[in-house]
């Protein structure tokens, strides 16, 4: 019987250049996240750079699955799965919104 794997999505609290997320898979999530936390750990290159830059991060989602499913999800874009990036509170306006008043239909 094979090992159970977990796919995980990490959201960076501050982007590192263009990167806002890291997605990976592992059979030992606790150990893998610990390795991502240290600049001299055996985590991924991106997560080492995040650690060196002092950027905080958090795991925002996990799924059952292995490398094949992880690759499928990555090709669709990790940000698509991020609940923090997908949140858009109703009734909020963009920073550059200018209120020119309501139009009543008469000129």
N, C-alpha and C positions, 0 to 999 in steps of 0.2 A: 504494500500500500504506500502511495506517495505522501510526501509531506504537505501539510496544509500551508498555503501561501496567502498573504494579505497584500493587496494593493493599497497604497496610501498616497494622499495628496497633501503637500505642504504649501502653505500660503506665506509669503514673505511680507512682514509688516511694512517694509520699505523695499521697493524694487531694486534689484541689482542690475544696472544697465537696463536691458530690455526684459529681463526675467522677473516674473512675479510668483512663479510656482515651481515646485519640483514634484514629480510623480515617480514612485518606485514600487518595487514589490520585494517581499522578503518572507521567510518562514519564521523569523524571530523579530517582530516589530520593535519591541523594547530595546533589544541589542542594536538594531539598525539605527534607530533614532538617536541612541547614545553615540554611535560612531559619527553621525551627522553633526553632532553638537560641538565637536572639537576640531580646531584648525589643523591639527596633526593626526586626526583620526583616519580611518580607512573608508570614509564616506565618499560620495561622488565628488568630482572636481567642482561642480557648481556649489554644492553644500559646503565644501571647504572654503570657497571664495566668500560665501555668505558669512561663515563663521569668522573669517579673517576681517571682513568689513564690519563685524559687530552687529549685523542685522538680526533682529529677533524674528522668529517664525513660529508657526503652530500647525499641527496636523488638523486639517479641517474635515477630512472624510476618509473612510476606509471601505474597502470592498473585498469580498473573497475572490481569489483569482491569482493567477501566476503571470509569468513574463509575457506570454502570448496575449492575454487580455490587456495587460498593461500597455503593450505596444499599440494595440488597436485603439485604446483610449488616448494615448499620446498623439496619435496621428489626427485625432479629432480636436485636439487642443485641450490641455489640462485646465485652462481657465474656464472652460465650458462647464466643468464639474465643481467649481469653487463656489460654495454658498456665500462666502463673503463678497466676492466680486459680482455675483448675480443679484445681490440685494440692492434694490432701488426703491427707497421709501416713496410711497404715493404722496403726491402733493408737493414734491420738492421741485425746484426750478434750477436750471443750470446757472452757474455764476454770471454768465453774460446776458441773462434774461433782463429785458427792459420792459417794464409795464407801461404801455402807451394808453391805457384806459380801455374800457369796454366799448365795443361798437354797438350801437343800437339799430343799425341798418338804415339810418337816415344820413344824408350828407349835408 
